[in-house]
Amino acid sequence: MTDTEIATDPVGTQLFATMPFTEGLGVEVLECGPELVRSRLAWRENLCTLGGSMHGGALMSLADGTAAVCAFLNLPEGAQGTTTVESKTNFVRALRSGHATATATPLHAGRKFIVVETEIRDDAGKLVAKVTQTQAVL
């Protein structure tokens, strides 16, 4: 996907803006709906660890914010929000340039918990990390 193909989602942008940390990282919203939320984070030197690889914490923050928006869009009627209660990340490869693009999809949307799976891929479409997260319904 090129920069000219990016169409920022206004609803998603508003939801991400409620998370100042995620907004401060520079996360861009690409797509936003109950079945799929997609966002990306540009590689920057200040987000790296040894060898110019994007820090795992930055990647996990991208996944957490993306999954949180997905969970929010799948809240049961009457619920006010969610909070992360568990997150499991498998890192597959390093990201040393370009963008990390996160795609979150709901695995389970219940009354008490919402489980979301997020894949993070590089610009070539190669898997960088896979995250499974449980969000408690508030």
Chimera marker file (.cmm) of the C-alpha trace (Angstrom):
<marker_set name="trace">
<marker id="1" x="0.000" y="0.000" z="0.000" r="1" g="1" b="0" radius="0.5"/>
<marker id="2" x="1.368" y="3.392" z="-0.926" r="1" g="1" b="0" radius="0.5"/>
<marker id="3" x="0.793" y="6.729" z="0.787" r="1" g="1" b="0" radius="0.5"/>
<marker id="4" x="-1.530" y="7.766" z="-2.031" r="1" g="1" b="0" radius="0.5"/>
<marker id="5" x="-3.751" y="4.760" z="-1.267" r="1" g="1" b="0" radius="0.5"/>
<marker id="6" x="-4.183" y="5.674" z="2.404" r="1" g="1" b="0" radius="0.5"/>
<marker id="7" x="-7.647" y="6.990" z="3.247" r="1" g="1" b="0" radius="0.5"/>
<marker id="8" x="-7.766" y="7.915" z="6.910" r="1" g="1" b="0" radius="0.5"/>
<marker id="9" x="-10.988" y="6.844" z="8.621" r="1" g="1" b="0" radius="0.5"/>
<marker id="10" x="-12.623" y="9.783" z="10.496" r="1" g="1" b="0" radius="0.5"/>
<marker id="11" x="-14.466" y="7.592" z="13.052" r="1" g="1" b="0" radius="0.5"/>
<marker id="12" x="-11.335" y="5.575" z="13.711" r="1" g="1" b="0" radius="0.5"/>
<marker id="13" x="-9.279" y="8.729" z="14.030" r="1" g="1" b="0" radius="0.5"/>
<marker id="14" x="-11.700" y="10.007" z="16.700" r="1" g="1" b="0" radius="0.5"/>
<marker id="15" x="-11.512" y="6.704" z="18.609" r="1" g="1" b="0" radius="0.5"/>
<marker id="16" x="-7.699" y="6.609" z="18.504" r="1" g="1" b="0" radius="0.5"/>
<marker id="17" x="-7.626" y="10.255" z="19.644" r="1" g="1" b="0" radius="0.5"/>
<marker id="18" x="-9.194" y="9.138" z="22.948" r="1" g="1" b="0" radius="0.5"/>
<marker id="19" x="-5.911" y="7.292" z="23.639" r="1" g="1" b="0" radius="0.5"/>
<marker id="20" x="-3.287" y="10.068" z="23.951" r="1" g="1" b="0" radius="0.5"/>
<marker id="21" x="-0.363" y="7.613" z="24.141" r="1" g="1" b="0" radius="0.5"/>
<marker id="22" x="-1.321" y="5.938" z="20.859" r="1" g="1" b="0" radius="0.5"/>
<marker id="23" x="-1.950" y="9.278" z="19.209" r="1" g="1" b="0" radius="0.5"/>
<marker id="24" x="1.438" y="10.517" z="20.476" r="1" g="1" b="0" radius="0.5"/>
<marker id="25" x="3.165" y="7.528" z="18.881" r="1" g="1" b="0" radius="0.5"/>
<marker id="26" x="1.855" y="8.710" z="15.522" r="1" g="1" b="0" radius="0.5"/>
<marker id="27" x="-0.520" y="5.842" z="14.762" r="1" g="1" b="0" radius="0.5"/>
<marker id="28" x="-2.461" y="6.403" z="11.524" r="1" g="1" b="0" radius="0.5"/>
<marker id="29" x="-5.941" y="4.894" z="11.138" r="1" g="1" b="0" radius="0.5"/>
<marker id="30" x="-6.490" y="3.149" z="7.819" r="1" g="1" b="0" radius="0.5"/>
<marker id="31" x="-9.792" y="1.284" z="8.253" r="1" g="1" b="0" radius="0.5"/>
<marker id="32" x="-12.244" y="1.061" z="11.108" r="1" g="1" b="0" radius="0.5"/>
<marker id="33" x="-15.255" y="-1.183" z="11.562" r="1" g="1" b="0" radius="0.5"/>
<marker id="34" x="-16.557" y="-3.873" z="13.940" r="1" g="1" b="0" radius="0.5"/>
<marker id="35" x="-15.124" y="-6.719" z="11.846" r="1" g="1" b="0" radius="0.5"/>
<marker id="36" x="-11.739" y="-5.151" z="11.058" r="1" g="1" b="0" radius="0.5"/>
<marker id="37" x="-9.625" y="-2.284" z="12.358" r="1" g="1" b="0" radius="0.5"/>
<marker id="38" x="-6.414" y="-1.419" z="10.544" r="1" g="1" b="0" radius="0.5"/>
<marker id="39" x="-3.780" y="1.121" z="11.515" r="1" g="1" b="0" radius="0.5"/>
<marker id="40" x="-0.099" y="1.708" z="10.960" r="1" g="1" b="0" radius="0.5"/>
<marker id="41" x="2.966" y="3.141" z="12.627" r="1" g="1" b="0" radius="0.5"/>
<marker id="42" x="5.932" y="4.528" z="10.683" r="1" g="1" b="0" radius="0.5"/>
<marker id="43" x="9.430" y="3.280" z="11.509" r="1" g="1" b="0" radius="0.5"/>
<marker id="44" x="11.354" y="6.035" z="13.252" r="1" g="1" b="0" radius="0.5"/>
<marker id="45" x="14.787" y="5.924" z="14.838" r="1" g="1" b="0" radius="0.5"/>
<marker id="46" x="13.390" y="7.015" z="18.225" r="1" g="1" b="0" radius="0.5"/>
<marker id="47" x="11.129" y="3.913" z="18.251" r="1" g="1" b="0" radius="0.5"/>
<marker id="48" x="14.035" y="1.492" z="17.773" r="1" g="1" b="0" radius="0.5"/>
<marker id="49" x="16.224" y="-0.813" z="19.761" r="1" g="1" b="0" radius="0.5"/>
<marker id="50" x="19.623" y="-2.311" z="18.815" r="1" g="1" b="0" radius="0.5"/>
<marker id="51" x="20.310" y="-2.689" z="15.117" r="1" g="1" b="0" radius="0.5"/>
<marker id="52" x="17.611" y="-0.267" z="14.013" r="1" g="1" b="0" radius="0.5"/>
<marker id="53" x="14.721" y="-2.645" z="14.713" r="1" g="1" b="0" radius="0.5"/>
<marker id="54" x="11.425" y="-1.143" z="15.839" r="1" g="1" b="0" radius="0.5"/>
<marker id="55" x="11.113" y="-1.755" z="19.587" r="1" g="1" b="0" radius="0.5"/>
<marker id="56" x="8.721" y="-4.514" z="20.658" r="1" g="1" b="0" radius="0.5"/>
<marker id="57" x="7.009" y="-2.074" z="23.009" r="1" g="1" b="0" radius="0.5"/>
<marker id="58" x="6.163" y="0.211" z="20.090" r="1" g="1" b="0" radius="0.5"/>
<marker id="59" x="4.762" y="-2.750" z="18.134" r="1" g="1" b="0" radius="0.5"/>
<marker id="60" x="2.771" y="-3.936" z="21.155" r="1" g="1" b="0" radius="0.5"/>
<marker id="61" x="1.394" y="-0.419" z="21.672" r="1" g="1" b="0" radius="0.5"/>
<marker id="62" x="0.256" y="-0.341" z="18.052" r="1" g="1" b="0" radius="0.5"/>
<marker id="63" x="-1.449" y="-3.727" z="18.511" r="1" g="1" b="0" radius="0.5"/>
<marker id="64" x="-3.005" y="-2.752" z="21.857" r="1" g="1" b="0" radius="0.5"/>
<marker id="65" x="-4.519" y="0.464" z="20.519" r="1" g="1" b="0" radius="0.5"/>
<marker id="66" x="-5.806" y="-1.210" z="17.360" r="1" g="1" b="0" radius="0.5"/>
<marker id="67" x="-7.338" y="-4.103" z="19.315" r="1" g="1" b="0" radius="0.5"/>
<marker id="68" x="-8.881" y="-1.693" z="21.836" r="1" g="1" b="0" radius="0.5"/>
<marker id="69" x="-10.724" y="0.141" z="19.067" r="1" g="1" b="0" radius="0.5"/>
<marker id="70" x="-11.867" y="-3.200" z="17.613" r="1" g="1" b="0" radius="0.5"/>
<marker id="71" x="-13.128" y="-4.305" z="21.039" r="1" g="1" b="0" radius="0.5"/>
<marker id="72" x="-14.895" y="-0.963" z="21.575" r="1" g="1" b="0" radius="0.5"/>
<marker id="73" x="-16.711" y="-1.355" z="18.250" r="1" g="1" b="0" radius="0.5"/>
<marker id="74" x="-17.940" y="-4.776" z="19.426" r="1" g="1" b="0" radius="0.5"/>
<marker id="75" x="-19.222" y="-3.758" z="22.867" r="1" g="1" b="0" radius="0.5"/>
<marker id="76" x="-22.537" y="-5.235" z="23.974" r="1" g="1" b="0" radius="0.5"/>
<marker id="77" x="-25.424" y="-2.816" z="24.409" r="1" g="1" b="0" radius="0.5"/>
<marker id="78" x="-25.140" y="-0.758" z="27.588" r="1" g="1" b="0" radius="0.5"/>
<marker id="79" x="-21.387" y="-1.257" z="28.054" r="1" g="1" b="0" radius="0.5"/>
<marker id="80" x="-19.195" y="1.820" z="28.469" r="1" g="1" b="0" radius="0.5"/>
<marker id="81" x="-15.764" y="0.647" z="27.377" r="1" g="1" b="0" radius="0.5"/>
<marker id="82" x="-13.064" y="-1.982" z="27.685" r="1" g="1" b="0" radius="0.5"/>
<marker id="83" x="-9.701" y="-2.467" z="29.314" r="1" g="1" b="0" radius="0.5"/>
<marker id="84" x="-6.925" y="-4.893" z="28.404" r="1" g="1" b="0" radius="0.5"/>
<marker id="85" x="-6.640" y="-7.754" z="30.897" r="1" g="1" b="0" radius="0.5"/>
<marker id="86" x="-4.326" y="-10.051" z="28.925" r="1" g="1" b="0" radius="0.5"/>
<marker id="87" x="-2.094" y="-9.757" z="25.882" r="1" g="1" b="0" radius="0.5"/>
<marker id="88" x="0.119" y="-12.390" z="24.242" r="1" g="1" b="0" radius="0.5"/>
<marker id="89" x="2.600" y="-11.363" z="21.543" r="1" g="1" b="0" radius="0.5"/>
<marker id="90" x="4.688" y="-13.547" z="19.243" r="1" g="1" b="0" radius="0.5"/>
<marker id="91" x="7.405" y="-11.616" z="17.394" r="1" g="1" b="0" radius="0.5"/>
<marker id="92" x="8.289" y="-13.242" z="14.080" r="1" g="1" b="0" radius="0.5"/>
<marker id="93" x="10.673" y="-10.787" z="12.373" r="1" g="1" b="0" radius="0.5"/>
<marker id="94" x="12.281" y="-7.411" z="12.854" r="1" g="1" b="0" radius="0.5"/>
<marker id="95" x="10.959" y="-4.227" z="11.250" r="1" g="1" b="0" radius="0.5"/>
<marker id="96" x="13.832" y="-1.966" z="10.147" r="1" g="1" b="0" radius="0.5"/>
<marker id="97" x="12.102" y="0.451" z="7.759" r="1" g="1" b="0" radius="0.5"/>
<marker id="98" x="8.746" y="1.478" z="6.348" r="1" g="1" b="0" radius="0.5"/>
<marker id="99" x="5.588" y="0.882" z="8.341" r="1" g="1" b="0" radius="0.5"/>
<marker id="100" x="4.174" y="-1.621" z="10.790" r="1" g="1" b="0" radius="0.5"/>
<marker id="101" x="0.553" y="-2.205" z="9.788" r="1" g="1" b="0" radius="0.5"/>
<marker id="102" x="-1.775" y="-3.744" z="12.372" r="1" g="1" b="0" radius="0.5"/>
<marker id="103" x="-4.997" y="-5.535" z="11.444" r="1" g="1" b="0" radius="0.5"/>
<marker id="104" x="-7.315" y="-6.448" z="14.336" r="1" g="1" b="0" radius="0.5"/>
<marker id="105" x="-10.306" y="-8.787" z="14.089" r="1" g="1" b="0" radius="0.5"/>
<marker id="106" x="-12.633" y="-9.988" z="16.848" r="1" g="1" b="0" radius="0.5"/>
<marker id="107" x="-12.419" y="-13.670" z="17.777" r="1" g="1" b="0" radius="0.5"/>
<marker id="108" x="-15.095" y="-13.509" z="20.493" r="1" g="1" b="0" radius="0.5"/>
<marker id="109" x="-17.426" y="-10.697" z="21.537" r="1" g="1" b="0" radius="0.5"/>
<marker id="110" x="-19.165" y="-11.666" z="24.761" r="1" g="1" b="0" radius="0.5"/>
<marker id="111" x="-20.925" y="-9.852" z="27.590" r="1" g="1" b="0" radius="0.5"/>
<marker id="112" x="-17.891" y="-9.862" z="29.915" r="1" g="1" b="0" radius="0.5"/>
<marker id="113" x="-14.875" y="-10.286" z="27.602" r="1" g="1" b="0" radius="0.5"/>
<marker id="114" x="-13.895" y="-9.532" z="24.031" r="1" g="1" b="0" radius="0.5"/>
<marker id="115" x="-10.985" y="-11.422" z="22.459" r="1" g="1" b="0" radius="0.5"/>
<marker id="116" x="-9.192" y="-9.778" z="19.544" r="1" g="1" b="0" radius="0.5"/>
<marker id="117" x="-6.448" y="-11.105" z="17.272" r="1" g="1" b="0" radius="0.5"/>
<marker id="118" x="-4.055" y="-8.610" z="15.705" r="1" g="1" b="0" radius="0.5"/>
<marker id="119" x="-1.494" y="-9.249" z="12.984" r="1" g="1" b="0" radius="0.5"/>
<marker id="120" x="1.314" y="-6.764" z="12.380" r="1" g="1" b="0" radius="0.5"/>
<marker id="121" x="2.879" y="-6.844" z="8.920" r="1" g="1" b="0" radius="0.5"/>
<marker id="122" x="5.642" y="-4.915" z="7.170" r="1" g="1" b="0" radius="0.5"/>
<marker id="123" x="5.248" y="-3.039" z="3.876" r="1" g="1" b="0" radius="0.5"/>
<marker id="124" x="5.997" y="-6.244" z="1.929" r="1" g="1" b="0" radius="0.5"/>
<marker id="125" x="3.113" y="-7.996" z="3.722" r="1" g="1" b="0" radius="0.5"/>
<marker id="126" x="5.403" y="-10.227" z="5.805" r="1" g="1" b="0" radius="0.5"/>
<marker id="127" x="4.241" y="-11.094" z="9.311" r="1" g="1" b="0" radius="0.5"/>
<marker id="128" x="6.153" y="-9.174" z="11.998" r="1" g="1" b="0" radius="0.5"/>
<marker id="129" x="4.073" y="-10.117" z="15.060" r="1" g="1" b="0" radius="0.5"/>
<marker id="130" x="0.840" y="-11.798" z="16.070" r="1" g="1" b="0" radius="0.5"/>
<marker id="131" x="-1.044" y="-10.645" z="19.165" r="1" g="1" b="0" radius="0.5"/>
<marker id="132" x="-4.009" y="-12.212" z="20.929" r="1" g="1" b="0" radius="0.5"/>
<marker id="133" x="-5.634" y="-9.959" z="23.474" r="1" g="1" b="0" radius="0.5"/>
<marker id="134" x="-8.486" y="-10.185" z="25.964" r="1" g="1" b="0" radius="0.5"/>
<marker id="135" x="-10.410" y="-7.022" z="26.803" r="1" g="1" b="0" radius="0.5"/>
<marker id="136" x="-12.741" y="-6.875" z="29.783" r="1" g="1" b="0" radius="0.5"/>
<marker id="137" x="-16.081" y="-5.194" z="29.116" r="1" g="1" b="0" radius="0.5"/>
<marker id="138" x="-16.722" y="-2.269" z="31.502" r="1" g="1" b="0" radius="0.5"/>
<link id1="1" id2="2" r="1" g="1" b="0" radius="0.2"/>
<link id1="2" id2="3" r="1" g="1" b="0" radius="0.2"/>
<link id1="3" id2="4" r="1" g="1" b="0" radius="0.2"/>
<link id1="4" id2="5" r="1" g="1" b="0" radius="0.2"/>
<link id1="5" id2="6" r="1" g="1" b="0" radius="0.2"/>
<link id1="6" id2="7" r="1" g="1" b="0" radius="0.2"/>
<link id1="7" id2="8" r="1" g="1" b="0" radius="0.2"/>
<link id1="8" id2="9" r="1" g="1" b="0" radius="0.2"/>
<link id1="9" id2="10" r="1" g="1" b="0" radius="0.2"/>
<link id1="10" id2="11" r="1" g="1" b="0" radius="0.2"/>
<link id1="11" id2="12" r="1" g="1" b="0" radius="0.2"/>
<link id1="12" id2="13" r="1" g="1" b="0" radius="0.2"/>
<link id1="13" id2="14" r="1" g="1" b="0" radius="0.2"/>
<link id1="14" id2="15" r="1" g="1" b="0" radius="0.2"/>
<link id1="15" id2="16" r="1" g="1" b="0" radius="0.2"/>
<link id1="16" id2="17" r="1" g="1" b="0" radius="0.2"/>
<link id1="17" id2="18" r="1" g="1" b="0" radius="0.2"/>
<link id1="18" id2="19" r="1" g="1" b="0" radius="0.2"/>
<link id1="19" id2="20" r="1" g="1" b="0" radius="0.2"/>
<link id1="20" id2="21" r="1" g="1" b="0" radius="0.2"/>
<link id1="21" id2="22" r="1" g="1" b="0" radius="0.2"/>
<link id1="22" id2="23" r="1" g="1" b="0" radius="0.2"/>
<link id1="23" id2="24" r="1" g="1" b="0" radius="0.2"/>
<link id1="24" id2="25" r="1" g="1" b="0" radius="0.2"/>
<link id1="25" id2="26" r="1" g="1" b="0" radius="0.2"/>
<link id1="26" id2="27" r="1" g="1" b="0" radius="0.2"/>
<link id1="27" id2="28" r="1" g="1" b="0" radius="0.2"/>
<link id1="28" id2="29" r="1" g="1" b="0" radius="0.2"/>
<link id1="29" id2="30" r="1" g="1" b="0" radius="0.2"/>
<link id1="30" id2="31" r="1" g="1" b="0" radius="0.2"/>
<link id1="31" id2="32" r="1" g="1" b="0" radius="0.2"/>
<link id1="32" id2="33" r="1" g="1" b="0" radius="0.2"/>
<link id1="33" id2="34" r="1" g="1" b="0" radius="0.2"/>
<link id1="34" id2="35" r="1" g="1" b="0" radius="0.2"/>
<link id1="35" id2="36" r="1" g="1" b="0" radius="0.2"/>
<link id1="36" id2="37" r="1" g="1" b="0" radius="0.2"/>
<link id1="37" id2="38" r="1" g="1" b="0" radius="0.2"/>
<link id1="38" id2="39" r="1" g="1" b="0" radius="0.2"/>
<link id1="39" id2="40" r="1" g="1" b="0" radius="0.2"/>
<link id1="40" id2="41" r="1" g="1" b="0" radius="0.2"/>
<link id1="41" id2="42" r="1" g="1" b="0" radius="0.2"/>
<link id1="42" id2="43" r="1" g="1" b="0" radius="0.2"/>
<link id1="43" id2="44" r="1" g="1" b="0" radius="0.2"/>
<link id1="44" id2="45" r="1" g="1" b="0" radius="0.2"/>
<link id1="45" id2="46" r="1" g="1" b="0" radius="0.2"/>
<link id1="46" id2="47" r="1" g="1" b="0" radius="0.2"/>
<link id1="47" id2="48" r="1" g="1" b="0" radius="0.2"/>
<link id1="48" id2="49" r="1" g="1" b="0" radius="0.2"/>
<link id1="49" id2="50" r="1" g="1" b="0" radius="0.2"/>
<link id1="50" id2="51" r="1" g="1" b="0" radius="0.2"/>
<link id1="51" id2="52" r="1" g="1" b="0" radius="0.2"/>
<link id1="52" id2="53" r="1" g="1" b="0" radius="0.2"/>
<link id1="53" id2="54" r="1" g="1" b="0" radius="0.2"/>
<link id1="54" id2="55" r="1" g="1" b="0" radius="0.2"/>
<link id1="55" id2="56" r="1" g="1" b="0" radius="0.2"/>
<link id1="56" id2="57" r="1" g="1" b="0" radius="0.2"/>
<link id1="57" id2="58" r="1" g="1" b="0" radius="0.2"/>
<link id1="58" id2="59" r="1" g="1" b="0" radius="0.2"/>
<link id1="59" id2="60" r="1" g="1" b="0" radius="0.2"/>
<link id1="60" id2="61" r="1" g="1" b="0" radius="0.2"/>
<link id1="61" id2="62" r="1" g="1" b="0" radius="0.2"/>
<link id1="62" id2="63" r="1" g="1" b="0" radius="0.2"/>
<link id1="63" id2="64" r="1" g="1" b="0" radius="0.2"/>
<link id1="64" id2="65" r="1" g="1" b="0" radius="0.2"/>
<link id1="65" id2="66" r="1" g="1" b="0" radius="0.2"/>
<link id1="66" id2="67" r="1" g="1" b="0" radius="0.2"/>
<link id1="67" id2="68" r="1" g="1" b="0" radius="0.2"/>
<link id1="68" id2="69" r="1" g="1" b="0" radius="0.2"/>
<link id1="69" id2="70" r="1" g="1" b="0" radius="0.2"/>
<link id1="70" id2="71" r="1" g="1" b="0" radius="0.2"/>
<link id1="71" id2="72" r="1" g="1" b="0" radius="0.2"/>
<link id1="72" id2="73" r="1" g="1" b="0" radius="0.2"/>
<link id1="73" id2="74" r="1" g="1" b="0" radius="0.2"/>
<link id1="74" id2="75" r="1" g="1" b="0" radius="0.2"/>
<link id1="75" id2="76" r="1" g="1" b="0" radius="0.2"/>
<link id1="76" id2="77" r="1" g="1" b="0" radius="0.2"/>
<link id1="77" id2="78" r="1" g="1" b="0" radius="0.2"/>
<link id1="78" id2="79" r="1" g="1" b="0" radius="0.2"/>
<link id1="79" id2="80" r="1" g="1" b="0" radius="0.2"/>
<link id1="80" id2="81" r="1" g="1" b="0" radius="0.2"/>
<link id1="81" id2="82" r="1" g="1" b="0" radius="0.2"/>
<link id1="82" id2="83" r="1" g="1" b="0" radius="0.2"/>
<link id1="83" id2="84" r="1" g="1" b="0" radius="0.2"/>
<link id1="84" id2="85" r="1" g="1" b="0" radius="0.2"/>
<link id1="85" id2="86" r="1" g="1" b="0" radius="0.2"/>
<link id1="86" id2="87" r="1" g="1" b="0" radius="0.2"/>
<link id1="87" id2="88" r="1" g="1" b="0" radius="0.2"/>
<link id1="88" id2="89" r="1" g="1" b="0" radius="0.2"/>
<link id1="89" id2="90" r="1" g="1" b="0" radius="0.2"/>
<link id1="90" id2="91" r="1" g="1" b="0" radius="0.2"/>
<link id1="91" id2="92" r="1" g="1" b="0" radius="0.2"/>
<link id1="92" id2="93" r="1" g="1" b="0" radius="0.2"/>
<link id1="93" id2="94" r="1" g="1" b="0" radius="0.2"/>
<link id1="94" id2="95" r="1" g="1" b="0" radius="0.2"/>
<link id1="95" id2="96" r="1" g="1" b="0" radius="0.2"/>
<link id1="96" id2="97" r="1" g="1" b="0" radius="0.2"/>
<link id1="97" id2="98" r="1" g="1" b="0" radius="0.2"/>
<link id1="98" id2="99" r="1" g="1" b="0" radius="0.2"/>
<link id1="99" id2="100" r="1" g="1" b="0" radius="0.2"/>
<link id1="100" id2="101" r="1" g="1" b="0" radius="0.2"/>
<link id1="101" id2="102" r="1" g="1" b="0" radius="0.2"/>
<link id1="102" id2="103" r="1" g="1" b="0" radius="0.2"/>
<link id1="103" id2="104" r="1" g="1" b="0" radius="0.2"/>
<link id1="104" id2="105" r="1" g="1" b="0" radius="0.2"/>
<link id1="105" id2="106" r="1" g="1" b="0" radius="0.2"/>
<link id1="106" id2="107" r="1" g="1" b="0" radius="0.2"/>
<link id1="107" id2="108" r="1" g="1" b="0" radius="0.2"/>
<link id1="108" id2="109" r="1" g="1" b="0" radius="0.2"/>
<link id1="109" id2="110" r="1" g="1" b="0" radius="0.2"/>
<link id1="110" id2="111" r="1" g="1" b="0" radius="0.2"/>
<link id1="111" id2="112" r="1" g="1" b="0" radius="0.2"/>
<link id1="112" id2="113" r="1" g="1" b="0" radius="0.2"/>
<link id1="113" id2="114" r="1" g="1" b="0" radius="0.2"/>
<link id1="114" id2="115" r="1" g="1" b="0" radius="0.2"/>
<link id1="115" id2="116" r="1" g="1" b="0" radius="0.2"/>
<link id1="116" id2="117" r="1" g="1" b="0" radius="0.2"/>
<link id1="117" id2="118" r="1" g="1" b="0" radius="0.2"/>
<link id1="118" id2="119" r="1" g="1" b="0" radius="0.2"/>
<link id1="119" id2="120" r="1" g="1" b="0" radius="0.2"/>
<link id1="120" id2="121" r="1" g="1" b="0" radius="0.2"/>
<link id1="121" id2="122" r="1" g="1" b="0" radius="0.2"/>
<link id1="122" id2="123" r="1" g="1" b="0" radius="0.2"/>
<link id1="123" id2="124" r="1" g="1" b="0" radius="0.2"/>
<link id1="124" id2="125" r="1" g="1" b="0" radius="0.2"/>
<link id1="125" id2="126" r="1" g="1" b="0" radius="0.2"/>
<link id1="126" id2="127" r="1" g="1" b="0" radius="0.2"/>
<link id1="127" id2="128" r="1" g="1" b="0" radius="0.2"/>
<link id1="128" id2="129" r="1" g="1" b="0" radius="0.2"/>
<link id1="129" id2="130" r="1" g="1" b="0" radius="0.2"/>
<link id1="130" id2="131" r="1" g="1" b="0" radius="0.2"/>
<link id1="131" id2="132" r="1" g="1" b="0" radius="0.2"/>
<link id1="132" id2="133" r="1" g="1" b="0" radius="0.2"/>
<link id1="133" id2="134" r="1" g="1" b="0" radius="0.2"/>
<link id1="134" id2="135" r="1" g="1" b="0" radius="0.2"/>
<link id1="135" id2="136" r="1" g="1" b="0" radius="0.2"/>
<link id1="136" id2="137" r="1" g="1" b="0" radius="0.2"/>
<link id1="137" id2="138" r="1" g="1" b="0" radius="0.2"/>
</marker_set>
